[in-house]
Amino acid sequence: MTLLGVFLIVFIGGPLVFLGLVRGEPSRRSLRRLVLLAFLCAVAGVGIRYGVAQYWGENLLASIGGIACIWLGWIAVLAFVAQVLRHAYPGATTQRWSNVLGIVGTTLPWFGLIWASALAA
């Protein structure tokens, strides 16, 4: 049941967050916001992971919070790259392919989780 919940979050929530972050025209202001979001998420995720390392794996809230921050940072980096590509190469084709590749990229942590679960079993 837990893997089903994570699956739904990753395959529905991740792409929706990505599409929300790349909505609108690429501008310097939106790029700066994406960089700031990615940086803050990475710092928060690493801070949670190593700042309260004694609770990692034991406290569900700390573990999920750290993982969620790192994953949101990953999605922000994907959105940043998509917006940079859209700014450099404006057009419908670039927008379409950056959306497709970004949505697929948000699901990559799922495959890492499944791979790690398979190796641990």
C-alpha positions, -999 to +999 in steps of 0.1 A: +000+000+000+029+024+008+045+019-026+011+025-043+008+059-025+044+068-034+037+057-070+006+080-072+025+109-057+055+105-081+035+099-113+007+124-107+020+149-082+055+153-097+044+161-132+017+185-119+043+204-098+066+205-128+039+219-151+030+245-124+066+256-122+071+260-160+038+277-165+042+311-181+069+327-203+106+322-193+121+354-179+150+363-157+128+367-127+112+332-131+147+317-136+159+333-104+129+320-085+136+285-098+172+286-088+163+299-054+136+272-049+161+245-060+188+258-036+164+262-006+150+227-012+184+212-014+196+229+017+165+220+036+166+184+024+203+180+033+198+198+065+169+175+076+189+144+065+221+153+083+209+178+109+186+153+125+204+121+114+196+103+146+159+104+135+164+094+099+146+061+092+130+061+126+109+093+125+086+091+095+080+129+093+118+137+092+124+110+066+095+120+043+103+157+048+139+153+038+131+132+008+103+155-003+126+186-001+153+169-022+127+157-047+111+191-050+146+205-056+151+180-084+118+191-100+129+228-097+161+220-114+142+202-142+119+232-145+149+256-146+165+236-175+132+236-193+127+273-190+163+280-201+157+259-232+125+277-239+142+310-235+171+300-259+149+283-285+114+298-284+088+278-302+061+252-298+084+223-305+108+232-277+079+238-253+063+204-261+096+184-258+107+203-227+073+194-211+076+158-221+112+154-209+106+173-177+075+152-168+095+120-175+124+134-154+102+139-124+096+102-122+132+091-122+134+089-083+106+062-085+128+040-106+157+045-081+134+035-053+122+003-071+158-006-080+170-001-044+140-022-031+149-050-056+185-050-045+176-051-008+152-080-012 
